[in-house]
Amino acid sequence: MILRCCRLPAFSLVPPPAARDFCPLKHYLKFSVGRFSSSGSQGHVSASKAAKPLVSDPARSVRTVLFVPPGVELEEVREDMVLPGSNIVVGPYAGHSQIKEVQFVKSSPRAKDCPKDDKPEFAIVGRSNVGKSSLINSLVRKKELALTSKKPGKTQLINHFLVNKSWYLVDLPGYGFAKAPDAAIMDWSAFTKGYFLNRETLVAVLLLIDASVPPQKIDLDCANWLGRNNIPLTFVFTKCDKVKGGKGTRPDENVRNFQELIDKNYRQQPPWIMTSSVTGFGRDELLLHMSQLRNFWDQ
């Protein structure tokens, strides 16, 4: 695989063509990107033909855009700087990432009821039963910190967890569930969008995508809405150890297909990472990525 790097002014999400005139992302303004693929392109800087793939298994087959943080030149990116199973380059803002303590703070029925301090926070959201609660429990290494349920739609409040007494992990209601009360289904859009649009301490949204199934329209719609509204996000692909029903497309194929669909609406691709709450794959890498976003936001 040959590396191709292009100098771009900033990392920004670009929604569908009709909505492309908007300001750069608030917190990702200085992040750059570079693209790598299996073929060279005139006008791009290429590595030698013997260069190793920048993304380790299982993401090796995914053609993508590198997420390069401040303090790193595209030409200086090495294989060991790219987090395995992702497009994320580690830079100087990456720091202490391990979770030593976590405590539940409160559940809020409305965005205006959320904690009012200035601590940075990451919001986790995804389609119902995407593995959101399992990922949270895996990140903090505490079973049942976030309720895990086989019944879709169990989480219907904004749940704040204080991590290391310095930042919040926020568990948001899942979208697309069918067994919650009708009123909850109808209110999800306004309820959650109000949080996204008005929460000034939001560093990024971690949008969870189930990699064990082909891309879902509801996930693409959510991603495009976040892009149109300048909400910083990272795609977190879950269940990367599974193939539904023992057959069908592999997780890396589903990730690649999702990226191809996103490319149609995004000029520059957001950061993404593959994970598994069962095996722990991607846990430490995701926390390291969150640390550099948090430290850059907090400077």
C-alpha positions in Angstrom: 0.0 0.0 0.0 1.4 3.4 -1.0 1.0 6.5 1.2 -0.3 9.6 -0.5 -0.3 12.8 1.6 -2.0 16.0 0.6 -1.7 19.3 2.4 -5.1 20.5 3.4 -5.8 23.7 5.4 -7.9 22.1 8.2 -9.9 19.1 9.2 -13.6 19.7 8.5 -16.7 17.7 7.9 -18.6 18.4 4.7 -22.2 17.4 4.5 -24.1 16.9 1.3 -23.4 19.5 -1.5 -26.5 21.6 -0.7 -25.2 22.3 2.8 -21.4 22.7 2.3 -21.1 26.4 3.1 -20.5 26.4 6.9 -17.7 27.4 9.3 -14.9 24.9 10.2 -15.3 22.8 13.2 -14.7 24.6 16.5 -12.4 22.1 18.1 -10.9 20.4 15.1 -9.9 23.6 13.3 -6.1 22.9 13.3 -6.3 19.2 12.4 -5.0 18.1 9.0 -5.6 15.0 7.0 -3.8 13.0 4.4 -5.0 10.2 2.1 -3.4 6.9 1.5 -4.3 4.2 -1.0 -2.9 1.5 -3.2 -2.2 3.8 -6.1 -0.3 7.0 -6.6 -1.6 10.2 -7.9 0.0 13.1 -9.7 0.4 16.1 -7.4 0.7 14.0 -4.2 3.7 13.0 -2.2 4.2 9.2 -2.4 6.2 6.9 -0.2 8.4 4.2 -1.6 6.7 1.1 -3.2 8.1 -1.0 -0.4 6.2 1.0 2.3 4.2 -1.0 4.7 0.5 -0.5 5.1 -0.2 2.3 7.6 -3.2 0.6 9.2 -2.7 -2.7 10.9 -5.1 -5.6 10.7 -8.1 -5.7 10.6 -8.3 -2.3 9.0 -5.6 -2.9 6.4 -8.1 -3.2 3.5 -9.9 0.1 4.3 -8.8 2.9 2.0 -9.2 6.0 4.1 -8.0 9.5 5.1 -5.4 9.9 7.9 -6.4 12.1 10.8 -3.2 14.1 11.6 -3.2 16.2 14.8 -1.3 19.5 15.4 2.4 19.3 15.8 2.8 16.6 13.2 3.8 17.2 9.6 2.1 14.8 7.1 5.5 14.0 5.6 6.7 12.8 9.0 3.9 10.3 9.6 5.4 6.8 10.3 3.6 3.5 10.6 4.1 3.4 14.3 2.3 6.7 14.7 -1.0 5.4 13.4 -3.2 3.7 15.9 -4.0 0.1 14.9 -7.4 -0.4 13.4 -7.9 3.3 12.7 -7.0 6.3 10.6 -5.8 8.2 13.6 -2.2 9.6 13.9 -0.9 10.1 17.5 0.6 13.5 18.0 2.2 15.6 20.9 -1.2 16.3 22.4 -1.7 12.7 23.3 -1.1 12.2 27.0 -2.4 10.4 30.1 -5.2 8.3 28.8 -5.9 5.5 31.3 -9.0 5.7 33.5 -8.2 5.4 37.2 -11.6 6.3 38.6 -15.1 7.0 37.4 -18.3 7.9 39.1 -21.9 8.4 38.0 -22.9 12.0 38.5 -26.5 12.4 37.3 -29.1 11.6 34.7 -30.7 14.5 33.0 -34.1 14.6 31.2 -33.1 17.7 29.3 -29.9 19.3 28.0 -30.3 22.3 30.3 -30.3 20.0 33.3 -26.8 18.6 32.6 -23.8 19.5 34.9 -22.9 23.1 34.6 -19.2 23.0 35.3 -16.6 23.6 32.6 -15.2 20.0 32.4 -14.8 18.7 28.8 -16.9 15.8 27.8 -17.3 13.1 25.1 -20.8 12.1 24.1 -21.5 8.5 23.1 -24.4 7.9 20.8 -25.5 5.2 18.3 -28.3 3.1 17.0 -30.1 1.0 19.6 -28.2 -2.2 20.5 -25.0 -1.0 18.8 -23.1 -2.0 21.9 -23.0 1.4 23.5 -23.3 0.3 27.1 -20.8 -2.5 26.6 -18.3 -0.1 25.1 -18.7 2.2 28.1 -18.2 -0.7 30.5 -15.2 -1.8 28.6 -13.6 1.7 28.6 -13.9 2.2 32.3 -13.4 -1.5 33.1 -16.4 -1.6 35.5 -19.2 -4.0 34.8 -22.7 -2.6 34.9 -21.5 1.0 35.1 -23.7 1.7 32.1 -26.8 -0.5 32.0 -26.5 -3.2 29.4 -29.8 -4.6 28.1 -31.1 -6.8 25.4 -34.1 -4.5 25.1 -33.4 -1.6 22.8 -34.1 1.8 24.0 -33.4 1.2 27.7 -31.2 4.4 28.1 -33.6 7.4 27.7 -31.7 10.0 29.7 -28.5 12.0 29.4 -26.2 10.2 31.8 -23.0 11.9 32.9 -20.0 9.9 34.3 -17.1 11.8 35.8 -13.7 10.3 34.8 -10.5 10.9 36.8 -12.3 13.9 38.3 -11.4 15.9 35.2 -13.7 15.0 32.3 -17.1 13.5 31.5 -18.2 10.5 29.5 -21.8 11.0 28.5 -24.2 8.2 27.6 -26.9 9.4 25.3 -30.1 7.6 24.3 -29.9 5.3 21.4 -31.7 6.1 18.2 -33.9 3.9 16.1 -35.3 1.8 18.9 -38.8 0.3 18.5 -39.8 -0.9 22.0 -39.6 2.4 23.9 -42.7 4.4 24.6 -44.1 6.3 21.5 -43.5 9.6 23.2 -39.8 8.8 23.8 -39.4 7.8 20.2 -40.9 11.1 19.0 -38.9 13.2 21.5 -35.5 11.6 20.7 -34.6 14.0 17.9 -35.3 17.3 19.7 -34.0 15.9 23.0 -30.6 14.8 21.7 -30.1 17.5 19.1 -30.7 20.1 21.7 -27.7 18.6 23.6 -25.5 18.5 20.6 -26.2 22.1 19.5 -26.1 23.8 22.9 -23.4 21.9 25.0 -20.4 24.2 24.9 -18.1 21.7 26.8 -18.7 19.0 24.2 -15.2 18.0 22.8 -16.5 15.4 20.4 -19.3 12.9 19.7 -18.3 9.3 19.5 -20.8 8.0 16.9 -21.0 4.2 17.3 -21.5 2.1 14.1 -22.1 -1.7 14.2 -19.4 -3.2 12.0 -21.0 -6.7 12.1 -23.7 -5.6 9.7 -23.7 -3.6 6.4 -24.0 0.2 6.6 -27.4 1.4 7.8 -29.2 4.5 6.5 -30.1 5.7 10.0 -26.4 5.8 10.9 -25.5 7.7 7.7 -28.3 10.2 8.3 -27.1 10.8 11.9 -23.5 11.3 10.6 -24.7 13.7 8.0 -26.7 15.7 10.5 -23.7 16.0 12.8 -21.6 17.2 9.8 -24.1 19.8 8.7 -24.2 21.2 12.2 -20.4 21.4 12.7 -20.5 18.8 15.5 -17.0 17.2 16.0 -17.2 13.5 15.8 -15.3 10.2 15.7 -16.7 7.1 14.2 -16.3 4.2 16.6 -17.0 0.9 14.9 -18.2 -1.7 17.4 -18.5 -5.5 17.3 -15.5 -5.9 15.0 -15.0 -9.5 16.3 -18.4 -10.6 14.9 -20.1 -11.7 11.7 -23.8 -11.8 12.0 -25.2 -15.3 11.5 -21.8 -16.8 11.0 -21.8 -15.5 7.4 -22.1 -12.4 5.3 -19.7 -9.5 5.0 -16.7 -9.2 7.4 -16.4 -6.2 9.8 -13.6 -4.7 7.8 -15.7 -4.9 4.6 -18.6 -3.2 6.4 -16.2 -0.5 7.6 -14.9 0.0 4.1 -18.4 0.2 2.6 -19.4 2.7 5.3 -16.3 4.9 4.4 -17.2 4.8 0.7 -20.7 6.0 1.4 -19.4 8.7 3.8 -16.9 9.9 1.1 -19.9 10.9 -1.1 -20.9 13.6 1.4 -17.7 14.5 3.2 -14.8 16.3 1.6 -12.6 15.2 4.4 -13.3 12.0 6.4 -13.6 12.2 10.2 -11.4 10.1 12.5 -12.5 6.5 13.0 -11.4 3.4 14.9 -12.4 -0.2 15.1 -13.2 -1.8 18.5 -14.5 -4.9 20.2 -15.9 -4.9 23.7 -15.5 -8.7 23.8 -11.8 -8.8 23.0 -10.8 -5.3 24.2 -9.5 -4.5 20.7 -9.2 -0.7 20.2 -9.9 0.2 23.8 -6.5 1.7 24.7 -6.3 3.3 21.2 -9.6 5.0 21.6 -8.7 6.4 25.0 -5.4 7.7 23.6 -7.3 9.4 20.7 -9.7 11.0 23.2 -6.7 12.2 25.3 -5.2 14.2 22.4 -8.6 15.7 21.5 -9.2 16.6 25.1 -5.8 18.2 25.7 -6.0 20.2 22.5 -9.5 21.4 23.4 -8.3 22.3 26.9 -5.3 24.3 26.0 
